[in-house]
Amino acid sequence: MEDNRQFYQVIHDHYDVRTSDHLEHGFEEERDYRKALRLLVERWRDRIGEAIDERHEFLLLRFHDTPGGMPDEAWIPRLLLHSVPIPDYMVQRESTSSDAIEEELDRAFEFD
């Protein structure tokens, strides 16, 4: 089965991001646009998320590395992202099939 999912990593810093087009993004002042980008990068820096939706050059990313198993989701502008391969922790999670989990539960509760 082919996996068409795409993963993106949030950049480490926003200093190289072009901000001269701030008016196109609804910001009157370039410094306000730079601040908004900085806050996004500070919040999501270096995290890898799975793209699950796209609107107006923003990707909705689902971050599966959240403690507790409930993934975070956030709309991040494409200019703050770069494409990466599927993370190792996702490959390991997918390699554990539901059948294997079911077998383990059957053994644990002695349903054999």
Phi, psi and omega in degrees: 000131182276138181255110182263010181291148180241140180239145181225146176249135177288137183298163183279324177215162186257006188295329182268003181281132179289126181241005181291345178265028184303327180295325179294340182255011175087015180251127179286324182249136179297325181295326177293320177296315179299319180295317179298317177295319179299317180296320177297315181295318179299323182286320189246005185319128173067359180281150181250129180230156178269128179287122181241350177197164179213137176209127171048053178066018172246143174247136171273114181255139174252118181264111185273358185269017183282132177300143178095353174087349178268112184290148171277153174226144179204146173273120183236134177294142181305328184293349177258011186234153166223145184291139178222160175289167179303132181294151180303320183294335176283323178296316180296319181296319182286334181289341175274101184286162178293331177296319179295321179294317179298318177298319180296318178295319177301317178295316183298321182260011176054048176269006182295000000 
